[in-house]
Amino acid sequence: MIIKSLHLRLFGLAKVLDSHDKWVRGNPKGTRADLSGFNLAKVSLVESNLREAKLTGANLSFADLKGANLSLADLSDANLKGANLNEANLFCTGLTGANLTGANLNEANLTGMRGKTIVSFNSARHFGYCCDGFIRIGCKTMTVQKWIDQGAAIGFENDFSTEEIETYMDWIRRML
């Protein structure tokens, strides 16, 4: 980790991102970004192209990733607590074990988050996740379709607030 941190300080995040962008575009002089385990808390990565980047275990808490392209990236075990992922492209992004507590996922592209990929969130009262076509919120597990069809009624039956129901249903719609 000390070597990685030193490398990032010596060469700079901007150069890593520039090299990664070249790699994504097929330029042989580019290199795939591997920021696994890096502390990128509170960093501004607005509209960054991080497609297919390795960010396993990275600390991105409170980072600004608005509009960032994170499609096919590996964010497994990453800390995204409080991160701004508004309008981010998370198509087929690996988020297994990621902490999304308080993350802003408004208008984020979450398509392709099926199969073995687990997408999760934390709210003030409940932990929720989607995996293999099922969604669990709190202690209720049902198919995605059943949540879509009956989610509001189930929420009211289980004393979810109106705001919680709206938040959960918005999150569920993004799974489609």
Buried (B, 14 or more C-beta within 10 A) or exposed (E): EEEBEEEBEEEEBEEBBBBBBBBBEEEEEBBEBBBBBBBBBEBEBBEBBBBBBBBBBBBBBBBBBBBBBBBBBBBBBBBBBBBBBBBBBBBBBBBBEBBBBBBBBEEBBBBEBBEEBBBBBBBEEBBBBBBEEEBBBBEBEBEBEBBBEEBBEBBEEBEBEEEBBEBBBEBBEBBE
